[in-house]
Amino acid sequence: MRTVVRRVGTAPRARGSASGQSCPDIFELSDGNFAVIGYDATPELEGELPPDAARAADERIVVITRATLVQARDDIPSA
């Protein structure tokens, strides 16, 4: 069973979220993969994907803020 190991980057409140309840976030999982909390932009962006990109039926296109990813950069392992 996969579990959340740690947050990658800065917590939403530290990035300026007043409530910390519904903000983009990135987590490293016990299997080495990453989970992302963001808004579902599949309907908006699916037609914008390049020809060599595809989305499986059980996948969504998720958007996070630039600040979320930039602040996580130093926490993302290189290997």
C-alpha positions as CSV (number, residue, x, y, z in Angstrom):
1,M,0.0,0.0,0.0
2,R,1.3,3.4,-1.0
3,T,1.6,6.2,1.6
4,V,2.6,9.8,1.7
5,V,6.2,10.1,3.0
6,R,6.6,13.9,3.0
7,R,5.6,17.2,1.6
8,V,7.9,18.4,-1.2
9,G,8.3,22.2,-0.9
10,T,6.6,24.7,1.2
11,A,3.3,24.2,3.0
12,P,0.4,26.2,1.5
13,R,0.2,28.5,4.6
14,A,3.8,29.4,4.2
15,R,3.1,30.3,0.5
16,G,0.4,32.8,1.6
17,S,-2.8,30.7,1.8
18,A,-5.0,32.2,4.5
19,S,-6.9,29.0,5.2
20,G,-4.4,26.3,4.1
21,Q,-7.4,24.3,3.1
22,S,-7.5,24.2,-0.7
23,C,-4.1,25.0,-2.1
24,P,-1.8,23.2,-4.6
25,D,0.6,20.8,-2.9
26,I,3.2,18.1,-3.8
27,F,3.9,15.0,-1.9
28,E,6.5,12.2,-2.2
29,L,5.0,8.7,-1.9
30,S,6.5,5.6,-0.4
31,D,6.9,4.0,-3.8
32,G,9.1,6.9,-5.0
33,N,6.3,8.6,-7.1
34,F,4.8,12.0,-6.4
35,A,1.2,13.0,-5.8
36,V,0.0,16.5,-6.7
37,I,-3.0,18.5,-5.4
38,G,-4.1,21.0,-7.9
39,Y,-7.2,21.9,-10.0
40,D,-8.4,19.6,-12.7
41,A,-7.8,21.4,-16.0
42,T,-8.4,18.3,-18.2
43,P,-11.3,19.8,-20.2
44,E,-9.5,23.1,-20.7
45,L,-6.1,21.7,-21.7
46,E,-6.6,18.3,-23.3
47,G,-7.0,19.7,-26.7
48,E,-3.8,21.7,-26.2
49,L,-1.5,18.7,-25.7
50,P,1.2,18.1,-28.3
51,P,0.6,15.3,-30.8
52,D,3.0,13.0,-29.0
53,A,1.3,13.3,-25.6
54,A,-1.7,11.3,-24.4
55,R,-3.9,10.9,-21.4
56,A,-5.3,7.6,-20.3
57,A,-8.9,7.4,-19.2
58,D,-8.0,7.3,-15.5
59,E,-5.5,10.3,-15.8
60,R,-6.3,14.0,-15.3
61,I,-4.3,17.1,-16.3
62,V,-3.7,18.9,-13.0
63,V,-2.5,22.4,-12.7
64,I,-0.4,23.7,-9.7
65,T,0.9,27.2,-9.3
66,R,4.4,28.1,-10.5
67,A,5.3,29.1,-7.0
68,T,4.4,25.6,-5.7
69,L,6.7,23.9,-8.1
70,V,9.5,26.4,-7.8
71,Q,9.5,26.3,-4.0
72,A,9.6,22.4,-4.2
73,R,12.6,22.3,-6.6
74,D,15.2,22.0,-3.9
75,D,13.3,19.1,-2.2
76,I,12.9,17.0,-5.4
77,P,15.6,14.3,-5.5
78,S,17.8,14.1,-8.5
79,A,17.7,10.3,-8.7
